[in-house]
Amino acid sequence: MSRYFPTISLLLLSCLFALEGFAGERIYQAPQAFVAEVFADTPPAPRSLWITGERRKQVEAILGRRPRGLRVRYWQHADTTRNLHRSAWILEAIGKEKPITVGVVVRDGRIEQIKVLVFRESRGQEVQRPAFTAQFRDAQLDENRQLDRSIDGITGATLSVRALKKLARLALFYAGQVAQQERSGHDAP
């Protein structure tokens, strides 16, 4: 038995490293495919929202850290005849150690859809399940920039759940900023 121990140990170690690779990045949907799906294969041109000044401070308060970059891309379709605004946001937040990429669709200040597009953590992938993400449907921000409803957590996925909640709040905040910008006719900070 002791003669085979090094060989068996090496084989088991190799299997563990192979499994670690499988537990890595999971792409559920490419961000471009998400945007195409949201806008029925005819997505509008991407736009940018600048994250500067007071807006940057508000984003920091939502995320609990400084945002990366000075702008965020989004796609929007506005039906001005019916006063409807629908936007799609591709956002990222760190779960435990690695980023989670999420697509969020906001319609008239409420979440229409939230979907995990790329999950890179070894645990917590349950947040991509429709049973979990359905809780966000029709959520909006309250006066304190918190979601207006409680989102049930998932055992073992606490940090991933927190990341999705932050991204939902962020998408709603951004969509509100875009709507405010359009009402005022200029880029409000």
Backbone torsions as a table, in degrees:
resi	resn	phi	psi	omega
1	MET	NA	-45.0	-177.7
2	SER	-65.8	-24.5	179.1
3	ARG	-68.2	-31.6	-179.2
4	TYR	-93.3	-8.4	-176.0
5	PHE	-56.0	-48.6	179.5
6	PRO	-61.1	-38.2	-179.6
7	THR	-67.8	-45.1	179.2
8	ILE	-64.9	-42.0	178.7
9	SER	-60.6	-44.3	179.3
10	LEU	-64.0	-40.0	178.8
11	LEU	-64.2	-45.1	178.6
12	LEU	-64.0	-40.9	178.4
13	LEU	-63.4	-40.6	177.4
14	SER	-62.4	-41.0	178.1
15	CYS	-63.1	-40.9	178.5
16	LEU	-62.0	-43.6	178.2
17	PHE	-65.2	-37.0	178.2
18	ALA	-65.4	-41.8	178.3
19	LEU	-65.6	-35.4	177.8
20	GLU	-59.9	-38.9	177.7
21	GLY	-64.4	-37.7	178.3
22	PHE	-70.6	-27.8	-179.3
23	ALA	-83.4	3.9	-177.9
24	GLY	-78.2	-135.8	-174.2
25	GLU	-65.8	128.8	174.8
26	ARG	-117.9	118.2	178.7
27	ILE	-99.0	110.6	179.3
28	TYR	-85.9	-34.6	176.2
29	GLN	-160.7	136.2	177.7
30	ALA	-67.3	141.1	179.6
31	PRO	-53.4	-40.8	179.4
32	GLN	-63.3	-38.3	178.9
33	ALA	-67.6	-36.2	177.1
34	PHE	-61.5	-48.7	-179.4
35	VAL	-62.0	-42.8	178.5
36	ALA	-62.4	-40.7	179.3
37	GLU	-64.9	-43.8	-178.0
38	VAL	-61.2	-39.0	-176.5
39	PHE	-106.4	30.6	174.8
40	ALA	50.2	50.4	175.8
41	ASP	65.5	7.6	174.8
42	THR	-129.7	67.5	-177.4
43	PRO	-67.6	143.1	174.5
44	PRO	-69.2	166.8	177.4
45	ALA	-64.2	143.5	178.7
46	PRO	-66.8	148.9	176.1
47	ARG	-121.1	170.8	178.8
48	SER	-127.3	140.0	172.9
49	LEU	-112.4	123.3	-178.6
50	TRP	-78.9	134.8	-178.5
51	ILE	-108.1	82.6	-178.5
52	THR	-136.3	167.4	173.7
53	GLY	57.1	-133.6	-177.7
54	GLU	-63.7	-36.0	178.7
55	ARG	-59.7	-41.1	179.6
56	ARG	-62.2	-41.5	178.7
57	LYS	-63.3	-39.7	179.5
58	GLN	-68.3	-37.3	176.5
59	VAL	-65.4	-41.3	176.9
60	GLU	-58.6	-41.1	179.5
61	ALA	-64.7	-37.9	179.3
62	ILE	-70.3	-46.8	-176.2
63	LEU	-79.2	-27.0	-174.3
64	GLY	79.9	14.6	178.5
65	ARG	-162.2	169.4	177.7
66	ARG	-71.5	137.8	176.9
67	PRO	-72.6	148.1	175.1
68	ARG	-83.3	134.0	177.0
69	GLY	85.1	165.2	-178.8
70	LEU	-104.4	-4.8	178.6
71	ARG	-149.9	160.6	177.9
72	VAL	-130.4	138.0	179.2
73	ARG	-87.0	147.4	175.7
74	TYR	-151.8	165.5	178.3
75	TRP	-124.5	136.1	-175.6
76	GLN	-139.9	142.0	171.0
77	HIS	-123.7	122.2	178.9
78	ALA	-117.1	126.6	174.5
79	ASP	-103.5	92.2	-174.4
80	THR	-68.8	-23.8	178.8
81	THR	-67.7	-30.9	178.4
82	ARG	-109.9	6.7	179.5
83	ASN	55.1	43.8	178.4
84	LEU	-109.1	135.4	177.4
85	HIS	-127.4	126.3	-178.8
86	ARG	-131.9	126.2	-178.4
87	SER	-133.1	152.1	177.3
88	ALA	-119.4	137.6	-176.9
89	TRP	-129.3	132.9	173.3
90	ILE	-108.1	112.1	-173.7
91	LEU	-127.1	158.1	177.9
92	GLU	-131.4	144.5	172.5
93	ALA	-144.3	153.8	177.8
94	ILE	-79.6	130.3	173.5
95	GLY	-78.5	-96.4	174.0
96	LYS	-94.4	-51.2	-177.7
97	GLU	-132.2	-24.3	-172.6
98	LYS	-124.9	158.4	-177.6
99	PRO	-72.3	147.7	172.8
100	ILE	-114.4	126.0	179.1
101	THR	-98.9	128.0	-174.3
102	VAL	-128.8	142.7	171.2
103	GLY	-105.4	131.0	-179.7
104	VAL	-127.5	131.8	175.1
105	VAL	-109.7	126.2	179.1
106	VAL	-115.4	129.1	177.4
107	ARG	-125.0	116.5	177.4
108	ASP	50.4	46.3	174.2
109	GLY	81.5	8.4	179.0
110	ARG	-129.3	148.9	177.6
111	ILE	-74.8	124.8	175.5
112	GLU	-91.2	-38.5	-177.4
113	GLN	-156.8	143.4	169.6
114	ILE	-134.2	134.3	-174.5
115	LYS	-143.6	131.1	174.5
116	VAL	-76.2	122.7	-178.7
117	LEU	-96.3	-45.0	179.5
118	VAL	-135.8	127.5	179.7
119	PHE	-121.1	125.3	-173.3
120	ARG	-114.4	-3.4	-178.5
121	GLU	-81.4	161.2	177.8
122	SER	-83.6	-17.5	179.4
123	ARG	-136.2	159.9	174.6
124	GLY	93.5	8.1	-176.9
125	GLN	-65.0	-8.6	178.3
126	GLU	-62.1	-18.4	179.8
127	VAL	-64.9	-15.3	179.7
128	GLN	-83.9	-9.0	-176.8
129	ARG	-71.1	138.7	179.8
130	PRO	-56.9	-32.0	178.6
131	ALA	-62.0	-32.6	177.3
132	PHE	-80.8	-49.6	-174.4
133	THR	-67.9	-22.3	178.5
134	ALA	-61.8	-23.7	179.3
135	GLN	-62.1	-24.6	-176.7
136	PHE	-82.7	-15.5	-175.5
137	ARG	-57.7	130.7	-179.9
138	ASP	70.3	7.4	176.8
139	ALA	-68.0	148.5	175.9
140	GLN	-140.7	172.7	179.5
141	LEU	-87.2	141.4	172.3
142	ASP	-88.3	-173.3	-176.5
143	GLU	-66.3	-17.6	178.0
144	ASN	-98.5	13.6	-178.0
145	ARG	60.4	34.0	173.6
146	GLN	-108.1	158.6	175.5
147	LEU	-65.2	144.8	-176.5
148	ASP	-80.2	8.3	-179.9
149	ARG	-146.3	161.6	177.4
150	SER	-85.9	137.2	176.8
151	ILE	-108.9	120.3	179.3
152	ASP	-66.4	136.2	179.4
153	GLY	-80.6	179.9	177.7
154	ILE	-129.4	126.7	178.9
155	THR	-57.9	128.1	179.3
156	GLY	86.0	-1.1	-178.4
157	ALA	-129.1	27.3	-174.9
158	THR	-54.2	-46.7	-177.1
159	LEU	-69.9	-33.8	176.3
160	SER	-68.7	-39.1	177.1
161	VAL	-62.5	-46.3	178.3
162	ARG	-59.2	-41.1	179.9
163	ALA	-61.8	-44.8	179.7
164	LEU	-65.5	-37.9	177.7
165	LYS	-63.7	-41.5	177.7
166	LYS	-63.5	-42.9	-179.0
167	LEU	-67.6	-35.4	175.9
168	ALA	-63.0	-46.6	177.8
169	ARG	-60.9	-41.8	-178.2
170	LEU	-64.6	-44.5	178.8
171	ALA	-62.3	-41.6	177.8
172	LEU	-64.5	-41.4	177.8
173	PHE	-62.7	-48.6	179.8
174	TYR	-59.1	-45.9	-179.8
175	ALA	-61.6	-38.3	176.2
176	GLY	-64.2	-38.5	178.0
177	GLN	-65.5	-40.2	178.2
178	VAL	-64.5	-44.0	179.3
179	ALA	-62.1	-42.7	178.7
180	GLN	-63.1	-41.9	178.6
181	GLN	-60.0	-43.1	-179.1
182	GLU	-68.8	-37.8	178.3
183	ARG	-65.3	-39.7	-177.3
184	SER	-83.9	-16.6	178.5
185	GLY	82.7	7.9	176.7
186	HIS	-151.9	170.2	-177.9
187	ASP	-78.6	101.1	177.2
188	ALA	-77.6	139.7	-178.5
189	PRO	-69.4	NA	NA
